[in-house]
Amino acid sequence: MTATMQEQSSTRVPGEAPAPRFLVPEMYAAVSIVVMWLAVLCVGVWGGDMTFRGADTSFTVMPSGVAVAIFAALGTGSVAKRVFGRRSN
């Protein structure tokens, strides 16, 4: 008795194009969001402080990671809305 395969073999042929799952926009969006937050982490660990001085000799010191985190949050929201948002077909 012989058996035949109903599905194609899953082995890759040399010279074949990369798997389509690496070409989807969702993967690039996820990578860009991760990189944004890794930048926040690096600035938080190795970044300096922002010092604001007032006219009356008062001053405020704030970690620079706070400003980077605000922009990363805005960037995350816009990338997520653009790529992962609801699509109407």
N, CA, C and O atoms as a Tinker XYZ file with bonds, in Angstrom:
   356  protein
     1  N      0.844000   -1.163000    0.000000    73     2
     2  CA     0.000000    0.000000    0.000000    64     1     3
     3  C      0.895000    1.233000    0.000000    63     2     4     5
     4  O      1.898000    1.281000    0.713000    81     3
     5  N      0.535000    2.216000   -0.791000    73     3     6
     6  CA     1.306000    3.452000   -0.849000    64     5     7
     7  C      0.454000    4.608000   -0.361000    63     6     8     9
     8  O     -0.775000    4.576000   -0.427000    81     7
     9  N      1.137000    5.625000    0.129000    73     7    10
    10  CA     0.443000    6.816000    0.618000    64     9    11
    11  C      0.954000    8.021000   -0.156000    63    10    12    13
    12  O      2.141000    8.107000   -0.470000    81    11
    13  N      0.079000    8.926000   -0.456000    73    11    14
    14  CA     0.480000   10.157000   -1.130000    64    13    15
    15  C      0.246000   11.327000   -0.197000    63    14    16    17
    16  O     -0.648000   11.306000    0.649000    81    15
    17  N      1.069000   12.346000   -0.371000    73    15    18
    18  CA     0.927000   13.543000    0.459000    64    17    19
    19  C     -0.097000   14.468000   -0.169000    63    18    20    21
    20  O     -0.076000   14.701000   -1.378000    81    19
    21  N     -0.983000   14.988000    0.643000    73    19    22
    22  CA    -1.992000   15.910000    0.161000    64    21    23
    23  C     -1.498000   17.359000    0.181000    63    22    24    25
    24  O     -1.997000   18.195000   -0.572000    81    23
    25  N     -0.532000   17.652000    1.028000    73    23    26
    26  CA    -0.012000   19.012000    1.163000    64    25    27
    27  C      1.382000   19.085000    0.566000    63    26    28    29
    28  O      2.063000   18.072000    0.403000    81    27
    29  N      1.791000   20.309000    0.243000    73    27    30
    30  CA     3.138000   20.506000   -0.263000    64    29    31
    31  C      4.126000   20.351000    0.875000    63    30    32    33
    32  O      3.788000   20.565000    2.039000    81    31
    33  N      5.316000   19.987000    0.542000    73    31    34
    34  CA     6.363000   19.833000    1.527000    64    33    35
    35  C      6.713000   21.202000    2.121000    63    34    36    37
    36  O      6.654000   22.218000    1.427000    81    35
    37  N      7.074000   21.222000    3.395000    73    35    38
    38  CA     7.389000   22.481000    4.059000    64    37    39
    39  C      8.869000   22.838000    3.942000    63    38    40    41
    40  O      9.298000   23.843000    4.510000    81    39
    41  N      9.651000   22.051000    3.229000    73    39    42
    42  CA    11.064000   22.372000    3.078000    64    41    43
    43  C     11.240000   23.535000    2.123000    63    42    44    45
    44  O     10.500000   23.679000    1.150000    81    43
    45  N     12.229000   24.360000    2.413000    73    43    46
    46  CA    12.504000   25.533000    1.580000    64    45    47
    47  C     13.434000   25.186000    0.444000    63    46    48    49
    48  O     14.394000   24.435000    0.616000    81    47
    49  N     13.156000   25.717000   -0.676000    73    47    50
    50  CA    14.023000   25.564000   -1.831000    64    49    51
    51  C     15.064000   26.675000   -1.765000    63    50    52    53
    52  O     14.701000   27.831000   -1.546000    81    51
    53  N     16.349000   26.361000   -1.948000    73    51    54
    54  CA    17.366000   27.427000   -1.917000    64    53    55
    55  C     17.077000   28.479000   -2.979000    63    54    56    57
    56  O     16.715000   28.156000   -4.110000    81    55
    57  N     17.238000   29.725000   -2.604000    73    55    58
    58  CA    16.984000   30.823000   -3.521000    64    57    59
    59  C     15.546000   31.303000   -3.494000    63    58    60    61
    60  O     15.179000   32.212000   -4.240000    81    59
    61  N     14.735000   30.706000   -2.650000    73    59    62
    62  CA    13.330000   31.106000   -2.542000    64    61    63
    63  C     13.223000   32.400000   -1.741000    63    62    64    65
    64  O     14.058000   32.670000   -0.878000    81    63
    65  N     12.210000   33.189000   -2.023000    73    63    66
    66  CA    12.007000   34.464000   -1.322000    64    65    67
    67  C     11.739000   34.215000    0.159000    63    66    68    69
    68  O     11.272000   33.137000    0.527000    81    67
    69  N     12.030000   35.210000    1.024000    73    67    70
    70  CA    11.766000   35.033000    2.456000    64    69    71
    71  C     10.278000   34.813000    2.716000    63    70    72    73
    72  O      9.422000   35.145000    1.896000    81    71
    73  N     10.009000   34.255000    3.863000    73    71    74
    74  CA     8.625000   33.941000    4.222000    64    73    75
    75  C      7.782000   35.210000    4.229000    63    74    76    77
    76  O      8.257000   36.253000    4.680000    81    75
    77  N      6.554000   35.152000    3.745000    73    75    78
    78  CA     5.713000   36.350000    3.675000    64    77    79
    79  C      5.409000   36.968000    5.036000    63    78    80    81
    80  O      5.075000   38.151000    5.108000    81    79
    81  N      5.515000   36.207000    6.100000    73    79    82
    82  CA     5.196000   36.781000    7.417000    64    81    83
    83  C      6.207000   37.842000    7.830000    63    82    84    85
    84  O      5.911000   38.655000    8.706000    81    83
    85  N      7.394000   37.857000    7.224000    73    83    86
    86  CA     8.377000   38.887000    7.527000    64    85    87
    87  C      8.122000   40.162000    6.748000    63    86    88    89
    88  O      8.777000   41.173000    7.000000    81    87
    89  N      7.204000   40.142000    5.826000    73    87    90
    90  CA     6.955000   41.298000    4.979000    64    89    91
    91  C      5.674000   42.039000    5.336000    63    90    92    93
    92  O      5.294000   42.979000    4.637000    81    91
    93  N      5.008000   41.640000    6.397000    73    91    94
    94  CA     3.752000   42.281000    6.757000    64    93    95
    95  C      4.024000   43.586000    7.495000    63    94    96    97
    96  O      4.987000   43.673000    8.257000    81    95
    97  N      3.191000   44.600000    7.282000    73    95    98
    98  CA     3.399000   45.895000    7.952000    64    97    99
    99  C      3.299000   45.812000    9.473000    63    98   100   101
   100  O      3.910000   46.616000   10.177000    81    99
   101  N      2.539000   44.856000    9.982000    73    99   102
   102  CA     2.386000   44.746000   11.432000    64   101   103
   103  C      3.707000   44.421000   12.114000    63   102   104   105
   104  O      3.960000   44.882000   13.227000    81   103
   105  N      4.557000   43.628000   11.452000    73   103   106
   106  CA     5.842000   43.293000   12.048000    64   105   107
   107  C      6.725000   44.532000   12.147000    63   106   108   109
   108  O      7.375000   44.757000   13.168000    81   107
   109  N      6.746000   45.337000   11.083000    73   107   110
   110  CA     7.569000   46.548000   11.093000    64   109   111
   111  C      7.028000   47.556000   12.104000    63   110   112   113
   112  O      7.806000   48.275000   12.732000    81   111
   113  N      5.739000   47.618000   12.267000    73   111   114
   114  CA     5.161000   48.520000   13.267000    64   113   115
   115  C      5.546000   48.076000   14.671000    63   114   116   117
   116  O      5.902000   48.904000   15.510000    81   115
   117  N      5.477000   46.783000   14.929000    73   115   118
   118  CA     5.847000   46.280000   16.246000    64   117   119
   119  C      7.328000   46.536000   16.529000    63   118   120   121
   120  O      7.693000   46.903000   17.646000    81   119
   121  N      8.164000   46.347000   15.537000    73   119   122
   122  CA     9.600000   46.604000   15.718000    64   121   123
   123  C      9.850000   48.088000   15.990000    63   122   124   125
   124  O     10.668000   48.431000   16.844000    81   123
   125  N      9.155000   48.962000   15.276000    73   123   126
   126  CA     9.368000   50.396000   15.499000    64   125   127
   127  C      8.892000   50.827000   16.885000    63   126   128   129
   128  O      9.511000   51.689000   17.507000    81   127
   129  N      7.810000   50.244000   17.370000    73   127   130
   130  CA     7.337000   50.567000   18.718000    64   129   131
   131  C      8.333000   50.083000   19.761000    63   130   132   133
   132  O      8.620000   50.794000   20.724000    81   131
   133  N      8.858000   48.889000   19.578000    73   131   134
   134  CA     9.857000   48.366000   20.518000    64   133   135
   135  C     11.103000   49.240000   20.520000    63   134   136   137
   136  O     11.661000   49.512000   21.583000    81   135
   137  N     11.548000   49.683000   19.355000    73   135   138
   138  CA    12.737000   50.530000   19.277000    64   137   139
   139  C     12.488000   51.874000   19.955000    63   138   140   141
   140  O     13.385000   52.410000   20.607000    81   139
   141  N     11.287000   52.425000   19.811000    73   139   142
   142  CA    10.979000   53.686000   20.492000    64   141   143
   143  C     11.131000   53.538000   21.997000    63   142   144   145
   144  O     11.721000   54.397000   22.653000    81   143
   145  N     10.600000   52.451000   22.547000    73   143   146
   146  CA    10.660000   52.293000   23.987000    64   145   147
   147  C     12.034000   51.856000   24.466000    63   146   148   149
   148  O     12.383000   52.102000   25.621000    81   147
   149  N     12.820000   51.215000   23.615000    73   147   150
   150  CA    14.215000   50.959000   23.974000    64   149   151
   151  C     15.006000   52.261000   24.031000    63   150   152   153
   152  O     15.911000   52.405000   24.853000    81   151
   153  N     14.669000   53.206000   23.161000    73   151   154
   154  CA    15.307000   54.531000   23.223000    64   153   155
   155  C     14.949000   55.230000   24.529000    63   154   156   157
   156  O     15.800000   55.881000   25.135000    81   155
   157  N     13.710000   55.103000   24.963000    73   155   158
   158  CA    13.304000   55.686000   26.254000    64   157   159
   159  C     14.095000   55.049000   27.387000    63   158   160   161
   160  O     14.541000   55.736000   28.306000    81   159
   161  N     14.264000   53.740000   27.318000    73   159   162
   162  CA    15.024000   53.044000   28.347000    64   161   163
   163  C     16.480000   53.519000   28.381000    63   162   164   165
   164  O     17.027000   53.776000   29.454000    81   163
   165  N     17.099000   53.634000   27.211000    73   163   166
   166  CA    18.501000   54.079000   27.148000    64   165   167
   167  C     18.661000   55.509000   27.655000    63   166   168   169
   168  O     19.607000   55.808000   28.383000    81   167
   169  N     17.748000   56.383000   27.276000    73   167   170
   170  CA    17.824000   57.767000   27.760000    64   169   171
   171  C     17.568000   57.814000   29.261000    63   170   172   173
   172  O     18.184000   58.608000   29.972000    81   171
   173  N     16.667000   56.974000   29.742000    73   171   174
   174  CA    16.401000   56.945000   31.169000    64   173   175
   175  C     17.590000   56.471000   31.982000    63   174   176   177
   176  O     17.823000   56.955000   33.090000    81   175
   177  N     18.350000   55.517000   31.431000    73   175   178
   178  CA    19.503000   54.984000   32.167000    64   177   179
   179  C     20.721000   55.889000   32.018000    63   178   180   181
   180  O     21.373000   56.216000   33.009000    81   179
   181  N     21.036000   56.299000   30.779000    73   179   182
   182  CA    22.270000   57.029000   30.543000    64   181   183
   183  C     22.062000   58.518000   30.272000    63   182   184   185
   184  O     23.043000   59.257000   30.186000    81   183
   185  N     20.845000   58.972000   30.138000    73   183   186
   186  CA    20.602000   60.381000   29.836000    64   185   187
   187  C     20.759000   61.258000   31.062000    63   186   188   189
   188  O     20.732000   60.785000   32.198000    81   187
   189  N     20.918000   62.511000   30.813000    73   187   190
   190  CA    21.070000   63.469000   31.908000    64   189   191
   191  C     19.722000   64.020000   32.353000    63   190   192   193
   192  O     18.663000   63.482000   32.033000    81   191
   193  N     19.803000   65.100000   33.093000    73   191   194
   194  CA    18.602000   65.762000   33.579000    64   193   195
   195  C     18.394000   67.068000   32.823000    63   194   196   197
   196  O     19.344000   67.686000   32.344000    81   195
   197  N     17.142000   67.468000   32.727000    73   195   198
   198  CA    16.814000   68.785000   32.167000    64   197   199
   199  C     16.614000   69.727000   33.344000    63   198   200   201
   200  O     15.873000   69.419000   34.277000    81   199
   201  N     17.276000   70.872000   33.295000    73   199   202
   202  CA    17.170000   71.849000   34.374000    64   201   203
   203  C     16.533000   73.114000   33.818000    63   202   204   205
   204  O     17.008000   73.685000   32.836000    81   203
   205  N     15.458000   73.539000   34.455000    73   203   206
   206  CA    14.759000   74.754000   34.051000    64   205   207
   207  C     14.920000   75.783000   35.165000    63   206   208   209
   208  O     14.586000   75.520000   36.320000    81   207
   209  N     15.429000   76.944000   34.808000    73   207   210
   210  CA    15.653000   78.001000   35.790000    64   209   211
   211  C     14.674000   79.138000   35.556000    63   210   212   213
   212  O     14.470000   79.579000   34.425000    81   211
   213  N     14.083000   79.597000   36.623000    73   211   214
   214  CA    13.150000   80.702000   36.552000    64   213   215
   215  C     13.843000   82.037000   36.791000    63   214   216   217
   216  O     15.018000   82.077000   37.153000    81   215
   217  N     13.124000   83.113000   36.591000    73   215   218
   218  CA    13.676000   84.460000   36.778000    64   217   219
   219  C     13.913000   84.766000   38.259000    63   218   220   221
   220  O     14.750000   85.602000   38.598000    81   219
   221  N     13.177000   84.092000   39.129000    73   219   222
   222  CA    13.307000   84.359000   40.560000    64   221   223
   223  C     14.220000   83.345000   41.258000    63   222   224   225
   224  O     13.981000   83.005000   42.417000    81   223
   225  N     15.235000   82.872000   40.592000    73   223   226
   226  CA    16.245000   81.920000   41.070000    64   225   227
   227  C     15.672000   80.554000   41.456000    63   226   228   229
   228  O     16.354000   79.769000   42.115000    81   227
   229  N     14.469000   80.268000   41.069000    73   227   230
   230  CA    13.936000   78.927000   41.303000    64   229   231
   231  C     14.318000   78.033000   40.121000    63   230   232   233
   232  O     14.516000   78.513000   39.005000    81   231
   233  N     14.416000   76.758000   40.378000    73   231   234
   234  CA    14.742000   75.853000   39.284000    64   233   235
   235  C     14.037000   74.514000   39.488000    63   234   236   237
   236  O     13.697000   74.125000   40.606000    81   235
   237  N     13.835000   73.837000   38.387000    73   235   238
   238  CA    13.192000   72.529000   38.382000    64   237   239
   239  C     14.102000   71.565000   37.641000    63   238   240   241
   240  O     14.621000   71.888000   36.573000    81   239
   241  N     14.295000   70.391000   38.206000    73   239   242
   242  CA    15.111000   69.363000   37.571000    64   241   243
   243  C     14.200000   68.191000   37.232000    63   242   244   245
   244  O     13.456000   67.695000   38.078000    81   243
   245  N     14.275000   67.757000   35.965000    73   243   246
   246  CA    13.430000   66.660000   35.504000    64   245   247
   247  C     14.291000   65.723000   34.665000    63   246   248   249
   248  O     15.095000   66.196000   33.863000    81   247
   249  N     14.147000   64.407000   34.825000    73   247   250
   250  CA    14.914000   63.477000   33.984000    64   249   251
   251  C     14.536000   63.652000   32.515000    63   250   252   253
   252  O     13.366000   63.849000   32.188000    81   251
   253  N     15.528000   63.579000   31.637000    73   251   254
   254  CA    15.255000   63.775000   30.211000    64   253   255
   255  C     14.438000   62.622000   29.634000    63   254   256   257
   256  O     13.823000   62.769000   28.578000    81   255
   257  N     14.427000   61.490000   30.310000    73   255   258
   258  CA    13.623000   60.359000   29.855000    64   257   259
   259  C     12.137000   60.655000   29.851000    63   258   260   261
   260  O     11.384000   60.029000   29.106000    81   259
   261  N     11.705000   61.598000   30.669000    73   259   262
   262  CA    10.284000   61.961000   30.710000    64   261   263
   263  C      9.863000   62.589000   29.383000    63   262   264   265
   264  O      8.812000   62.246000   28.842000    81   263
   265  N     10.666000   63.495000   28.864000    73   263   266
   266  CA    10.333000   64.135000   27.584000    64   265   267
   267  C     10.370000   63.126000   26.440000    63   266   268   269
   268  O      9.514000   63.156000   25.556000    81   267
   269  N     11.357000   62.233000   26.454000    73   267   270
   270  CA    11.447000   61.214000   25.413000    64   269   271
   271  C     10.268000   60.256000   25.509000    63   270   272   273
   272  O      9.751000   59.808000   24.485000    81   271
   273  N      9.841000   59.939000   26.716000    73   271   274
   274  CA     8.702000   59.037000   26.899000    64   273   275
   275  C      7.401000   59.655000   26.382000    63   274   276   277
   276  O      6.544000   58.948000   25.852000    81   275
   277  N      7.257000   60.961000   26.533000    73   275   278
   278  CA     6.057000   61.625000   26.009000    64   277   279
   279  C      6.006000   61.485000   24.494000    63   278   280   281
   280  O      4.963000   61.159000   23.928000    81   279
   281  N      7.141000   61.734000   23.837000    73   279   282
   282  CA     7.162000   61.619000   22.379000    64   281   283
   283  C      7.050000   60.160000   21.927000    63   282   284   285
   284  O      6.470000   59.885000   20.876000    81   283
   285  N      7.593000   59.232000   22.702000    73   283   286
   286  CA     7.445000   57.810000   22.363000    64   285   287
   287  C      5.999000   57.372000   22.503000    63   286   288   289
   288  O      5.522000   56.552000   21.718000    81   287
   289  N      5.294000   57.905000   23.492000    73   287   290
   290  CA     3.877000   57.570000   23.653000    64   289   291
   291  C      3.060000   58.104000   22.478000    63   290   292   293
   292  O      2.171000   57.423000   21.967000    81   291
   293  N      3.372000   59.341000   22.053000    73   291   294
   294  CA     2.683000   59.885000   20.876000    64   293   295
   295  C      2.997000   59.060000   19.623000    63   294   296   297
   296  O      2.106000   58.772000   18.824000    81   295
   297  N      4.248000   58.689000   19.460000    73   295   298
   298  CA     4.641000   57.883000   18.308000    64   297   299
   299  C      4.023000   56.499000   18.337000    63   298   300   301
   300  O      3.609000   55.979000   17.301000    81   299
   301  N      3.956000   55.900000   19.516000    73   299   302
   302  CA     3.336000   54.579000   19.647000    64   301   303
   303  C      1.867000   54.643000   19.280000    63   302   304   305
   304  O      1.356000   53.774000   18.574000    81   303
   305  N      1.196000   55.660000   19.754000    73   303   306
   306  CA    -0.229000   55.800000   19.440000    64   305   307
   307  C     -0.482000   55.999000   17.963000    63   306   308   309
   308  O     -1.411000   55.412000   17.407000    81   307
   309  N      0.332000   56.820000   17.320000    73   307   310
   310  CA     0.106000   57.073000   15.901000    64   309   311
   311  C      0.458000   55.868000   15.039000    63   310   312   313
   312  O     -0.249000   55.573000   14.075000    81   311
   313  N      1.542000   55.167000   15.371000    73   311   314
   314  CA     1.897000   53.961000   14.611000    64   313   315
   315  C      0.855000   52.875000   14.816000    63   314   316   317
   316  O      0.452000   52.213000   13.860000    81   315
   317  N      0.415000   52.684000   16.053000    73   315   318
   318  CA    -0.575000   51.649000   16.324000    64   317   319
   319  C     -1.907000   51.944000   15.642000    63   318   320   321
   320  O     -2.553000   51.040000   15.111000    81   319
   321  N     -2.314000   53.209000   15.656000    73   319   322
   322  CA    -3.580000   53.557000   15.008000    64   321   323
   323  C     -3.483000   53.373000   13.500000    63   322   324   325
   324  O     -4.427000   52.902000   12.866000    81   323
   325  N     -2.352000   53.741000   12.930000    73   323   326
   326  CA    -2.174000   53.640000   11.475000    64   325   327
   327  C     -2.111000   52.178000   10.998000    63   326   328   329
   328  O     -2.717000   51.825000    9.987000    81   327
   329  N     -1.374000   51.337000   11.734000    73   327   330
   330  CA    -1.130000   49.974000   11.263000    64   329   331
   331  C     -2.139000   48.982000   11.825000    63   330   332   333
   332  O     -2.657000   48.139000   11.093000    81   331
   333  N     -2.420000   49.079000   13.127000    73   331   334
   334  CA    -3.295000   48.100000   13.757000    64   333   335
   335  C     -4.747000   48.566000   13.822000    63   334   336   337
   336  O     -5.593000   47.877000   14.391000    81   335
   337  N     -5.038000   49.718000   13.249000    73   335   338
   338  CA    -6.393000   50.260000   13.307000    64   337   339
   339  C     -7.397000   49.411000   12.531000    63   338   340   341
   340  O     -7.022000   48.517000   11.773000    81   339
   341  N     -8.644000   49.702000   12.731000    73   339   342
   342  CA    -9.716000   48.957000   12.081000    64   341   343
   343  C     -9.714000   49.248000   10.576000    63   342   344   345
   344  O     -9.642000   50.401000   10.150000    81   343
   345  N     -9.792000   48.200000    9.802000    73   343   346
   346  CA    -9.814000   48.339000    8.348000    64   345   347
   347  C    -11.211000   48.003000    7.835000    63   346   348   349
   348  O    -11.796000   46.986000    8.206000    81   347
   349  N    -11.727000   48.867000    6.984000    73   347   350
   350  CA   -13.034000   48.592000    6.398000    64   349   351
   351  C    -12.831000   48.112000    4.956000    63   350   352   353
   352  O    -12.244000   48.815000    4.134000    81   351
   353  N    -13.312000   46.940000    4.673000    73   351   354
   354  CA   -13.152000   46.359000    3.322000    64   353   355
   355  C    -14.417000   46.453000    2.555000    63   354   356
   356  O    -14.475000   46.019000    1.405000    81   355
